[in-house]
Amino acid sequence: MRKINKLLVANRGEISLRIMRTAKEMGIKTVAVYSEADRNAPHVKFADEAVCLGPPPSNQSYLLADKIIDACKSLNVDAVHPGYGFLSENATFAKKVTDAGIIFVGPSPESIEVMGSKLAAKNAVAKYGIPMVPGTEEAITDIQAAKLKAEEIGYPILIKASAGGGGKGMRIVKYEAEFEEQMQRAISEALSAFGDGAVFIEKYITSPRHIEIQVLGDVHRNIVYLFERECSVQRRHQKVIEEAPSAVVSPEMRKAMGEAAVQVARACNYYGAGTVEFIVDENLNFYFLEMNTRLQVEHPVTEMITGKDLVKEQILIAEGRPLSFKQGDLIINGHALEIRVYAEDPKNNFLPDIGNLMTYIRPQGPGIRVDDGFEQGMDIPIFYDPMIAKLITHDETREKSIQRMIRAIDDYQITGIETTLGFCRFVLEHEAFTSGNFDTKFVEKYFSPEKLEVQWDEEELALMASLAVDIFEKEKTNLKRVTGQNRNGMPRTNWKNRLI
Ligand code: MV4
C-alpha cells in the first residue's frame, strides 16, 4: 500500500477537472498540465500547480509522455491519472510511468496491451466461455481461406482491424464478390490509421444495441461489476446519449452480462476501472466485443445509479487497497441519462462550430449534474475534441429522468456557437427512444436536419390563426381612430402611416 499525496492529471477540460475535484476531496494535491491554447482554462486554475507542455497541437503537448514524466519528477508527483483519450490507453506510457517509480492510476501495461488488440483480447477470453460473435480467431492473410470462412459464417460479414477503434478499418461485406476489395481496403485503412494491418472477420450483426458493463478490480484480484450503460444512440461512432440502467436489460440478463464482464477482466488480470463492451442482437443475445481499459466519458451515469465515485475508487485501487465493497453491496438506484453537448451544428452535417461562448449558463436543480471545462466568454480551441459539456440527470424512473433532461436542456443557455442540445432534445422526445425500442441505427433511421425546425401542431397553428384575426380586428379600429374622418364625414385612410 502506498499513499498518494500528489496527483498529476495528464489531460485537459472537463475530465481533468472532474478527476481533480475528487483528488481534492481526498486531501490529495493536484497538478494540471496544459498546452499554450489552455493557459487560462478552468482545469489550470483549479489545480494546485500547473505545467505548460508546449504548443496547442496535442502531439506537441498532451501526448508528450516524457515531458509529463519529467514534470512528475520535478514536482514530486506520486501518481498520474491519464483521464480518457490522449495517453490513457497507451501501454508504453503506463510502463514508462511505472518504471519511473510513479503510480499509474489505471490497469497494468500488460492489461492495456492485451485489450488494445481485439484479436489478443478475444484469444485471452476464449477459454472462459464468454459469448462472442462467430468469426476468425486469427488475423486473416489468405484470401481464399478467408472467403471459405466467410461462407461458413454466412454473409453479411464484417471485416475489422485488430488494432481498430471508433469504426476505423471496419468494412461490411454483403456478398463474396465484394470480399477481396473490401479486405484490401480494411487492411490499408488499418495500416495507415494504426500501423498494424491485422484484420479479422465476424458475422455482421445488422442493428445491434451497444451495452457495456463497468467493472472495478483491485490488485488483490477482487473484481465487481457496476451494472450496464446503454450507449446505442450514437452518430458515426460518436456517442450521443448514454443511460443506466438499459431499458431492455432484465435482472437475469444483467447478472449474466455482469458475470461475463468480470470473467473478461479476470482473463487479463485486470485491476482499476474498466469497461467491457458488448453488442446485443434483436433477440437480446449478447456478444463480447472489446474492453476499454480507461475511465470512460459516460462514467457519470454509473456513478449516479450506484452512488460510487469511480475516480475515488480508481485512486484507492492505485494505492493498493482492497475494494471496500462486494458485489452484493451494490444496488441500482433510479435512472440516469447523459447527453454530450458538442460545439457542432446539427443543421449543417454536425460541422464543428468553434468560437466564443458568449453566453454560457448551466441548468440547475435536483438530480442535475454538469461536467464541463469551460466558462462564459471563453473561446473553444480548435485543436481538441469539440465536446463542451456532459449534462447528466438522475431521477427515480427512466420517464422522470427523460423529463428532467428535457427541462435541463431548455434551461441551458449557450450563445455564440451552435450546439447539439436541440438534437439531443429531438432524440429524447422521439417515440423510438421513449419506448426503449431503438438500436445503433437510431440517428440514421430517424434524424434529418429538418427535424430541428420548429414543427407546429394543429392546435398551435389554430391559435396562431386566431391571434392573427384578433390583431387584424384591432388594427381596423386603430385605423379609424388614428386617421379620423375627412370633410365628407368619411373615414380618412392614410395607409402609409399604418406601418407600425
Ligand atoms: C460490430 C457490429 C456488428 N457486428 N460487430 C463498431 C465499433 C466497434 N467498437 C464495434 N462496432 C461494431 N461491431 C459485429 N460483429 C456493429 C458495430 C457498430 C457499433 C457498435 C457499437 C456502437 C455503435 C456501433 C455503430 C455501428 C457499428
Residues whose N, C-alpha, C, O or C-beta is under 5 A from the ligand:
A	BS01	MV4	V133 L158 G166 G167 E202 K203 Y204 I205 H210 Q234 T440
